Amino acid sequence: MLFALGPLQFPAYSTVLAIGWGLAVLLTVRESRYLGLDPEQILDLNLWIVAWGLIGSRILHVFADGHLQDYIDLCLDPRKVPAVDALVRTCTQDRQCGYDYLCDAQRGVCYPPKDCLAWAKLWRGGLAYYGGLLLAIPLSVRFVRRRGMPFLRVADLASPAIILGLFFGRLGCYLNGCCYGKVTQGAFGVRFPVGSLPWQMQLKDHLIRTGQAMVPVHATQLYESLGCLALFSVLYYVVRPRKRWDGQVFGAMLVLYAVMRSLIEIVRDDERGVLFGWLSTSQMISAPLFALGVYVLLRRPGVSEAIDKKARDAAKQLAIATNVNQPAVPAPRPPA
């Protein structure tokens, strides 16, 4: 819990995530007028991206982050699922467990109640960023095309905002205790509280004993959060002002984030799906996204111009058919 206002509680993960999304919306809506895009359509696009991004992120989490069996057991046999943040390690009565947990008196352990919809409860955490990106991109292409907007220009607008949102999202991961790193003796190692997810995993792996503080781990959430802040600065203050054709900011985002994410994955240690003992799901997804980013960066500028012309013609036809005013001519930027 981040904080509470009377009976109103603000969970750390979802609150920080909402702050990041709000800032991303403000940034894209504000910048849209300078690119000749309709701010109202960009606001609609933000809502579209968030909705499908959450769905895609949750789907990838459920199937690729190693928790699928837990969600199945929560519905069919919740006694198999450990109560990670129960108030006690052993119990004889339900009230000892805290929250809504129940006590299996025969085994003396707490377990969560039956819940066949746990997989859909986003506010409890459990989102995989790449799942949201992979679902949001094609559906955003469809949305943008139908509205007669140039996709690559819109993608350039959205790219810094997406990374800014991810900066806050990874802060939420840190507060939530997910997406943690491997054990380290380095100066930047962090310890999470007793009962947290990384503490539970170290207890399960016999690295610590009951009640003992956990061994320090890499703060991979903060690594990526700070990396995203640096990447946002590069995209927004370096690449964006110097771009020569639409798509350059989008391509740079795909390439740079794929590299950063793949490197951070090396020191992550949470359950997230690993092949061959070393290749994570995110690293596998990073490879084609890196290739797509390189393609976008190296493509001929004429392709972008052809796409924009087609989109402008579609917008004109839509405006004539519906008698709607055309988007304003790009507004001049205020002096820096």
C-alpha positions, 0 to 999 in steps of 0.5 A, spaced: 500 500 500 502 506 497 498 511 502 491 511 504 486 517 504 481 515 510 477 508 507 480 510 500 487 505 499 492 506 493 496 500 492 503 502 490 503 498 483 497 500 480 498 507 483 505 508 480 502 505 474 496 510 473 501 516 474 505 514 469 500 513 464 497 520 466 503 523 464 504 519 457 497 522 455 499 529 457 505 528 453 502 525 447 496 530 447 500 536 448 505 534 442 500 532 437 498 539 435 505 540 433 505 534 428 499 536 425 495 531 429 488 532 432 489 532 440 482 528 441 484 523 436 490 522 440 487 522 446 482 516 444 488 512 441 491 513 448 485 510 451 485 504 446 493 503 447 492 502 455 486 498 454 489 493 449 496 494 452 493 491 459 490 485 456 496 483 452 500 484 458 496 480 462 495 474 457 503 474 457 504 474 464 499 468 465 502 464 460 509 466 460 511 468 467 511 461 470 504 462 474 499 459 470 499 453 474 497 457 480 491 460 477 489 454 475 490 451 482 486 457 485 480 455 481 481 448 482 485 446 489 487 453 492 490 449 498 496 447 493 497 455 492 502 458 498 499 464 501 505 469 500 504 474 505 500 471 510 501 474 517 504 467 520 508 461 517 504 456 521 497 456 523 491 452 527 485 457 525 483 462 519 484 468 523 491 467 524 493 468 517 490 475 516 487 478 510 482 473 507 486 467 507 484 460 510 488 455 514 489 448 513 489 445 520 492 439 517 498 441 514 498 448 519 499 452 513 495 458 510 492 458 503 488 463 499 480 462 498 478 459 491 478 464 486 477 462 479 478 470 476 484 471 479 488 471 473 484 477 470 485 481 477 490 486 474 490 491 480 494 485 484 500 486 479 502 481 474 503 485 467 508 483 462 510 489 458 512 486 451 505 482 451 502 489 451 506 492 446 505 486 441 498 486 442 497 494 442 502 495 436 497 491 431 491 494 434 494 501 434 495 500 426 488 499 425 486 504 429 490 509 426 489 507 419 481 508 420 482 515 423 486 517 417 492 518 421 500 517 419 502 511 423 509 512 423 508 519 425 503 517 431 508 512 433 514 517 433 509 521 438 507 515 442 514 512 443 517 517 448 511 517 452 511 509 452 518 509 455 516 514 460 510 510 462 515 504 463 519 508 467 514 509 472 511 502 471 518 499 473 518 503 479 511 500 481 515 493 480 520 495 485 514 497 490 511 490 489 517 486 489 516 483 483 521 482 477 527 482 482 534 480 480 539 474 482 543 474 488 549 479 489 554 481 493 555 488 490 554 495 492 547 496 489 544 489 492 537 490 495 533 486 500 525 486 500 521 485 506 520 478 510 514 475 506 515 478 500 515 474 493 523 474 493 524 472 500 519 467 499 523 464 493 529 464 497 526 461 503 523 455 497 531 455 495 533 454 502 538 460 501 535 463 508 531 460 514 524 462 516 524 469 519 531 471 517 532 477 512 533 475 505 540 475 501 541 482 497 539 481 490 540 485 484 535 491 483 533 489 476 526 494 477 530 500 478 536 498 473 530 498 468 527 504 471 533 508 470 534 505 463 528 507 461 529 514 464 535 515 460 532 512 454 526 517 454 531 523 455 535 520 448 528 519 444 525 526 446 531 531 447 536 528 442 532 523 436 526 527 436 528 534 434 533 531 429 529 526 425 529 527 418 523 522 416 517 519 420 519 513 424 526 514 426 524 515 433 519 509 433 525 505 430 530 508 435 525 506 441 525 499 439 532 498 438 535 501 444 529 498 448 530 491 446 538 491 447 537 494 454 531 489 456 536 483 453 542 485 458 537 486 464 534 480 463 541 476 464 541 478 472 533 477 473 531 471 477 524 471 477 519 466 474 518 469 467 519 463 462 526 461 460 528 456 455 535 452 455 536 455 462 538 462 460 534 464 454 528 468 457 521 470 453 523 477 453 530 476 450 526 472 445 521 477 443 527 482 443 530 479 437 524 480 432 523 487 435 530 489 434 530 487 427 523 491 426 527 497 429 533 496 424 528 496 418 524 502 420 530 506 421 534 503 414 527 504 410 527 509 404 524 516 406 519 515 400 515 510 403 514 514 409 512 520 405 507 515 401 504 513 407 503 520 409 500 522 403 495 516 403 493 517 410 492 525 408 487 523 403 483 518 407 482 524 412 480 528 407 475 523 404 472 522 411 472 529 413 468 531 406 463 525 408 462 527 415 463 534 414 468 535 420 473 540 420 480 538 418 486 537 423 489 544 424 496 545 420 502 544 425 502 549 430 509 553 431 513 550 437 514 555 442 521 558 443 525 553 447 
